[in-house]
Amino acid sequence: MRSASHAPVIVDAQVRWGVFAAWRSWRTAMVGMALAAAAAIHQAVIASTPTNDDYMHLALAQQVLAGDWPLRDFFDVYGVLMYGISAFAQLVFGHRLLSEAVVVGVALALSAYLVFSLVRSLTGSTVAGALSAILLIVAGPRGYSYPKMFIYAVAAMLWWRYVSAPTRARVMVLGAWVAVAFYWRADHGVYLALGVALAVVAAHGMSRLAAVRLAHAAAVSLVAVSPMLLLAAATIGLRSYVESGLTMVNAQHTTSNTHTWPRWPVRRVSDVIRLDGVEEFAPIVGLRWTEDSLPDARAAVLARYELTPIGGDGPSVQTVRMANQAPETVRALINEPIVADTAGIDRS
């Protein structure tokens, strides 16, 4: 009789808890969608003032729309998804920057929501999820860097899904996403392939099952990227395709960014990890000295404006890194009497 008398109270408590859980779930979803909307708007604003690098893949998108084929008619470090998606957006929204702003905005919105949702599910904290998504938003990546956010946000979600419930279907999805990343840019596929290997080892350890699951993922990836490999073989040859890609990667890594590869063999931590000063990452500008300027006067200018010499082209041209980028400093530098001209500085 006592249990019967308490039944209405228990049912009422269950109803209230269900309503509270539904409201909490709705509130969490609204927070995630608000963060996604903020990311999209923020990136759309950034995309309204594109840099020169944004036009690299947009020019290729125009070539694709004009009938050109990758590898046969042009070669670039980007993959077919990078300029293919931009080409499709131009077909839908017209040949204007709005089309690229939509692509970047949608990609960053999805990235922010996935980051929020994943961190929220792992920590149980809406605040932690929101802070993680906000960090992604305020990072303010340039438009052409949207794959670096979207690819790895999706990969992180798939990684944790597999580790929490490792099934063959889920590892095959991971393998497929490796191929998708490859089609955006080849190095993304390499990084994700390493991530898949880590996911399999985390789930199964160094076991026979881990090797089998890794083989499943590799087979899916290979089948998915085979159209690109066949196109390469039919146009420039697989060897030339690989060599061209490695040449471009090496140029980007060591020439454009002036970073060096890790030393081999690795004997100490500094061969792999090195802490460099701000001058190592400062923008590169060129100075053309006046013909009658003296070495001491040039050295004084370098010291005054915190310029680090990194190269030269003849007796009057010097390449430097500019650590101090304050407007008044830049203005004073270009007005120096012995500085005849500069390169790499937007004088506007």
TORDRENDREN-85135 format. One line per 5 residues: number of its first residue (from 1); for each residue x negated, y, z of C-alpha. Coordinates in pm, 1 decimal. Last residue first. Layout:
residues N
NUM = X/Y/Z ~ ...
END
This chain:
residues 348
348 = -4891.7/5216.7/-4812.9 ~ -5263.0/5136.1/-4815.0 ~ -5198.7/4763.1/-4805.0 ~ -5550.0/4644.7/-4726.7 ~ -5694.7/4340.2/-4907.0
343 = -5955.5/4534.2/-5101.4 ~ -6121.3/4857.8/-4993.7 ~ -6287.9/5147.6/-5173.6 ~ -6573.8/5399.3/-5150.8 ~ -6645.9/5343.7/-4781.5
338 = -6938.1/5580.1/-4706.3 ~ -6715.0/5876.1/-4622.8 ~ -6484.0/5672.9/-4396.1 ~ -6122.2/5746.8/-4489.8 ~ -6034.2/5380.1/-4547.0
333 = -6169.3/5301.6/-4200.4 ~ -5983.8/5584.2/-4023.3 ~ -5650.0/5470.1/-4162.2 ~ -5717.3/5110.1/-4064.9 ~ -5805.6/5215.5/-3710.1
328 = -5501.2/5443.6/-3680.2 ~ -5276.5/5163.1/-3801.6 ~ -5414.2/4914.8/-3542.7 ~ -5561.7/4609.6/-3715.1 ~ -5865.3/4550.1/-3492.4
323 = -6002.7/4204.6/-3581.2 ~ -6093.0/4287.2/-3942.0 ~ -6285.9/4003.2/-4104.9 ~ -6543.1/4117.3/-4358.4 ~ -6636.7/4085.0/-4725.2
318 = -6908.7/4322.3/-4851.5 ~ -6956.4/4496.9/-5186.1 ~ -7244.7/4738.9/-5254.7 ~ -7551.0/4517.8/-5299.1 ~ -7375.8/4235.0/-5484.4
313 = -7076.6/4033.0/-5378.6 ~ -7083.3/3978.8/-5004.4 ~ -6994.7/3740.7/-4725.5 ~ -6859.1/3688.7/-4376.0 ~ -6928.2/4022.2/-4203.0
308 = -6727.5/4073.6/-3880.4 ~ -6560.2/4414.3/-3853.3 ~ -6487.7/4561.4/-3510.9 ~ -6421.3/4911.8/-3648.9 ~ -6717.2/5090.0/-3490.3
303 = -6952.0/4790.9/-3525.1 ~ -6895.4/4755.1/-3899.0 ~ -6921.7/5132.3/-3949.2 ~ -7253.7/5140.7/-3758.7 ~ -7388.8/4854.5/-3971.3
298 = -7304.6/5050.1/-4286.7 ~ -7484.2/5358.6/-4153.3 ~ -7790.4/5151.5/-4067.6 ~ -7792.7/4989.4/-4411.6 ~ -7790.4/5333.5/-4586.0
293 = -7511.4/5466.9/-4808.2 ~ -7624.6/5611.0/-5145.3 ~ -7423.5/5372.2/-5364.6 ~ -7103.7/5413.7/-5168.3 ~ -6990.1/5095.4/-5001.3
288 = -6720.0/4869.7/-5137.4 ~ -6543.3/4691.7/-4852.3 ~ -6334.1/4376.5/-4883.5 ~ -6076.6/4254.4/-4636.0 ~ -6021.3/3919.7/-4462.7
283 = -5754.8/3906.0/-4193.4 ~ -5863.4/3799.3/-3841.7 ~ -5880.3/3428.3/-3761.4 ~ -6246.7/3389.2/-3666.8 ~ -6256.4/3745.1/-3526.4
278 = -6004.7/3641.7/-3260.7 ~ -6263.6/3419.1/-3098.9 ~ -6297.8/3049.1/-3163.1 ~ -6228.9/2755.7/-2933.2 ~ -6354.0/2436.0/-3095.1
273 = -6205.4/2087.6/-3104.1 ~ -6336.6/1814.2/-3335.9 ~ -6718.2/1835.7/-3329.2 ~ -6690.6/2036.5/-3006.4 ~ -6569.2/1721.5/-2828.3
268 = -6898.3/1541.1/-2886.5 ~ -7047.5/1272.6/-3109.5 ~ -6800.8/1259.5/-3398.2 ~ -6979.2/1126.6/-3704.7 ~ -6869.5/1331.2/-3883.9
263 = -6796.5/1697.4/-3825.7 ~ -6440.1/1824.8/-3829.2 ~ -6360.8/2014.7/-4152.0 ~ -6449.2/2383.2/-4163.0 ~ -6214.9/2680.3/-4157.5
258 = -6263.8/2968.7/-4400.7 ~ -5885.9/3001.3/-4451.0 ~ -5886.5/3042.6/-4830.2 ~ -6220.0/2864.7/-4877.0 ~ -6236.8/2574.3/-4631.1
253 = -5882.0/2452.9/-4582.7 ~ -5713.1/2583.1/-4895.4 ~ -6005.4/2479.6/-5114.6 ~ -6020.6/2134.8/-4954.5 ~ -5647.9/2085.7/-5003.5
248 = -5672.0/2197.3/-5366.3 ~ -5957.4/1957.0/-5437.2 ~ -5776.0/1674.0/-5260.5 ~ -5468.2/1729.0/-5476.5 ~ -5668.3/1739.1/-5796.8
243 = -5851.6/1418.5/-5701.5 ~ -5526.7/1237.1/-5621.8 ~ -5356.4/1336.6/-5947.6 ~ -5673.2/1272.8/-6150.3 ~ -5690.1/920.7/-6011.8
238 = -5319.3/861.3/-6073.4 ~ -5335.1/969.0/-6436.9 ~ -5249.9/1310.2/-6584.8 ~ -4911.0/1245.0/-6745.5 ~ -4787.8/884.4/-6725.2
233 = -4969.1/800.9/-6401.2 ~ -4845.4/1121.1/-6237.8 ~ -4487.1/1048.5/-6343.3 ~ -4522.1/695.3/-6207.1 ~ -4652.8/832.6/-5876.4
228 = -4363.3/1076.4/-5856.2 ~ -4108.8/803.5/-5927.1 ~ -4288.9/574.1/-5676.1 ~ -4230.6/810.0/-5382.6 ~ -3913.4/633.8/-5264.4
223 = -4045.9/282.2/-5324.9 ~ -4362.1/360.8/-5130.2 ~ -4172.8/513.8/-4840.4 ~ -3934.0/219.0/-4813.7 ~ -4222.9/-27.5/-4821.6
218 = -4418.1/169.6/-4560.5 ~ -4122.1/173.2/-4321.0 ~ -4072.6/-203.4/-4353.1 ~ -4448.5/-263.2/-4315.4 ~ -4446.6/-59.0/-3995.3
213 = -4163.4/-276.2/-3866.0 ~ -4360.0/-593.3/-3943.1 ~ -4679.1/-459.3/-3782.4 ~ -4489.3/-353.8/-3469.4 ~ -4323.4/-697.1/-3452.5
208 = -4667.1/-860.1/-3461.4 ~ -4769.2/-659.2/-3157.3 ~ -4976.3/-358.4/-3055.0 ~ -4700.9/-194.9/-2850.1 ~ -4338.3/-235.1/-2952.1
203 = -4164.3/101.0/-2906.8 ~ -4463.4/331.6/-2861.9 ~ -4654.8/139.5/-3130.7 ~ -4366.2/185.8/-3375.8 ~ -4330.1/554.8/-3292.8
198 = -4706.4/610.7/-3327.0 ~ -4707.0/450.1/-3671.4 ~ -4409.6/666.4/-3769.3 ~ -4601.3/975.6/-3657.5 ~ -4899.9/880.1/-3872.2
193 = -4664.7/850.8/-4168.9 ~ -4521.7/1189.1/-4069.9 ~ -4861.6/1354.6/-4102.5 ~ -4928.9/1192.6/-4439.6 ~ -4586.7/1291.4/-4574.1
188 = -4641.2/1650.9/-4463.1 ~ -4975.6/1640.8/-4646.5 ~ -4801.1/1564.0/-4975.4 ~ -4573.0/1865.6/-4977.1 ~ -4195.1/1884.0/-5001.6
183 = -4177.1/1551.6/-5184.5 ~ -4403.7/1399.3/-4922.0 ~ -4161.7/1508.2/-4648.6 ~ -3881.3/1322.5/-4827.9 ~ -4104.6/1015.5/-4852.8
178 = -4176.0/1024.1/-4479.0 ~ -3800.4/1064.5/-4426.7 ~ -3743.3/735.1/-4607.2 ~ -3988.7/559.9/-4377.5 ~ -3809.7/696.9/-4072.3
173 = -3481.3/571.6/-4216.6 ~ -3647.6/231.8/-4256.8 ~ -3750.1/244.8/-3891.1 ~ -3386.0/309.7/-3801.1 ~ -3252.1/19.8/-4004.5
168 = -3504.7/-221.6/-3855.2 ~ -3396.4/-135.3/-3502.9 ~ -3575.4/33.1/-3215.5 ~ -3322.0/188.4/-2973.2 ~ -3483.3/465.0/-2765.0
163 = -3804.7/470.0/-2972.1 ~ -3606.4/479.5/-3296.5 ~ -3378.9/763.7/-3192.5 ~ -3677.2/949.8/-3049.8 ~ -3862.3/945.0/-3381.5
158 = -3549.7/1028.8/-3585.2 ~ -3493.3/1345.3/-3381.2 ~ -3860.1/1440.4/-3399.5 ~ -3864.9/1380.3/-3775.0 ~ -3561.8/1606.0/-3827.3
153 = -3733.5/1889.8/-3639.3 ~ -4058.9/1805.6/-3818.1 ~ -3922.0/1849.7/-4167.3 ~ -3714.2/2157.6/-4081.4 ~ -3982.9/2366.6/-3916.9
148 = -4280.9/2311.7/-4144.9 ~ -4036.2/2299.1/-4436.5 ~ -3942.6/2666.1/-4364.2 ~ -4295.1/2789.6/-4436.9 ~ -4203.7/2963.8/-4765.3
143 = -3981.2/3203.5/-4574.8 ~ -4242.5/3322.6/-4331.6 ~ -4220.9/3180.7/-3981.4 ~ -4072.1/3407.5/-3713.9 ~ -4199.7/3228.8/-3403.6
138 = -3906.9/3406.2/-3236.5 ~ -3663.7/3148.6/-3375.1 ~ -3864.2/2838.8/-3280.6 ~ -3915.6/2970.0/-2928.1 ~ -3541.8/3039.6/-2910.1
133 = -3470.4/2675.9/-2995.5 ~ -3690.6/2554.9/-2710.8 ~ -3536.4/2806.2/-2469.8 ~ -3186.9/2688.2/-2562.5 ~ -3272.3/2322.4/-2507.4
128 = -3431.5/2394.7/-2171.4 ~ -3128.3/2600.0/-2065.2 ~ -2887.0/2327.6/-2178.1 ~ -3065.8/2083.0/-1951.0 ~ -3014.0/1706.7/-1971.4
123 = -3384.1/1678.8/-2047.7 ~ -3387.1/1444.4/-2347.3 ~ -3037.6/1528.5/-2475.1 ~ -3088.7/1905.5/-2442.6 ~ -3433.3/1882.7/-2602.3
118 = -3285.0/1698.2/-2899.8 ~ -2977.8/1920.0/-2938.0 ~ -3171.2/2246.2/-2915.9 ~ -3438.2/2127.9/-3159.6 ~ -3173.4/1998.2/-3398.7
113 = -2976.4/2324.4/-3379.5 ~ -3284.9/2536.7/-3442.3 ~ -3390.7/2323.3/-3738.1 ~ -3042.1/2328.6/-3891.2 ~ -3034.9/2708.2/-3870.6
108 = -3391.3/2727.5/-4003.3 ~ -3303.2/2523.0/-4311.3 ~ -2977.4/2711.8/-4371.2 ~ -3153.2/3049.2/-4351.3 ~ -3441.9/2943.2/-4574.0
103 = -3215.3/2812.9/-4849.3 ~ -2973.4/3106.4/-4820.8 ~ -3258.7/3358.8/-4829.8 ~ -3389.9/3182.1/-5140.3 ~ -3060.3/3235.2/-5322.8
98 = -3033.9/3594.9/-5202.4 ~ -3368.7/3664.6/-5367.5 ~ -3196.4/3676.5/-5704.9 ~ -3155.4/3451.5/-6004.9 ~ -2800.7/3344.1/-5929.5
93 = -2629.9/3190.0/-5628.0 ~ -2564.0/2835.4/-5751.5 ~ -2827.6/2795.4/-6023.6 ~ -3074.0/2991.7/-5813.8 ~ -3009.7/2757.1/-5521.5
88 = -3084.5/2458.8/-5746.5 ~ -3417.8/2613.3/-5849.5 ~ -3506.9/2681.4/-5485.5 ~ -3427.2/2320.7/-5399.5 ~ -3648.3/2200.2/-5683.7
83 = -3932.0/2437.7/-5593.7 ~ -4002.8/2284.0/-5255.9 ~ -3841.7/1949.4/-5333.0 ~ -4083.5/1890.1/-5620.7 ~ -4390.1/1913.9/-5401.1
78 = -4615.6/2210.5/-5329.0 ~ -4991.0/2204.6/-5394.8 ~ -4928.5/2293.7/-5756.8 ~ -4976.1/2145.7/-6101.1 ~ -4802.1/2269.6/-6415.5
73 = -4669.3/2142.6/-6749.5 ~ -4702.5/1764.8/-6727.5 ~ -4773.6/1763.2/-6355.3 ~ -4430.0/1909.6/-6277.5 ~ -4195.4/1937.6/-6574.8
68 = -4100.7/2258.4/-6755.9 ~ -3747.5/2313.4/-6887.2 ~ -3681.8/2681.2/-6816.9 ~ -3513.1/2594.1/-6487.3 ~ -3830.7/2410.3/-6387.4
63 = -4041.6/2714.4/-6480.0 ~ -3817.9/2942.5/-6273.7 ~ -3856.8/2709.6/-5975.8 ~ -4232.8/2723.7/-6031.0 ~ -4218.1/3102.3/-6001.3
58 = -4017.1/3062.0/-5681.3 ~ -4287.0/2826.4/-5552.1 ~ -4555.5/3093.2/-5567.0 ~ -4315.9/3383.4/-5513.5 ~ -4302.8/3338.2/-5137.9
53 = -4682.0/3369.6/-5125.3 ~ -4660.1/3728.5/-5247.3 ~ -4459.3/3822.3/-4940.5 ~ -4082.6/3846.6/-4915.1 ~ -3897.4/4140.1/-4756.1
48 = -3531.9/4025.8/-4755.0 ~ -3652.5/3682.7/-4642.7 ~ -3721.7/3822.1/-4295.4 ~ -3358.3/3934.7/-4265.9 ~ -3236.1/3594.7/-4385.2
43 = -3468.6/3432.5/-4132.1 ~ -3315.0/3621.1/-3840.9 ~ -2962.1/3557.9/-3966.5 ~ -3021.4/3183.0/-3995.0 ~ -3195.9/3156.1/-3658.0
38 = -2918.7/3351.1/-3485.1 ~ -2655.4/3127.7/-3647.0 ~ -2838.0/2816.5/-3526.4 ~ -2863.5/2961.2/-3175.7 ~ -2489.7/3032.3/-3176.6
33 = -2421.9/2680.7/-3305.6 ~ -2624.0/2526.0/-3023.1 ~ -2455.2/2740.5/-2758.5 ~ -2113.5/2650.9/-2902.8 ~ -2196.3/2280.2/-2890.5
28 = -2296.0/2311.3/-2525.0 ~ -1971.0/2493.5/-2443.4 ~ -1765.7/2227.0/-2619.7 ~ -1943.8/1949.4/-2427.8 ~ -1886.9/2133.6/-2099.4
23 = -1519.3/2185.9/-2180.7 ~ -1479.4/1816.3/-2267.6 ~ -1657.9/1712.6/-1948.7 ~ -1439.6/1946.8/-1738.9 ~ -1119.1/1815.2/-1900.1
18 = -1230.9/1456.7/-1840.7 ~ -1323.4/1536.0/-1481.0 ~ -980.8/1688.9/-1422.6 ~ -807.1/1387.6/-1573.1 ~ -1015.2/1149.5/-1362.5
13 = -938.8/1345.5/-1047.9 ~ -562.7/1336.6/-1124.0 ~ -579.0/961.1/-1182.9 ~ -756.8/909.7/-850.5 ~ -504.5/1128.1/-663.6
8 = -208.4/952.9/-826.1 ~ -353.1/610.2/-722.8 ~ -405.3/698.8/-354.2 ~ -64.3/577.2/-241.1 ~ -110.9/253.4/-434.2
3 = -444.8/185.9/-268.4 ~ -288.5/236.9/76.8 ~ 0.0/0.0/0.0
END
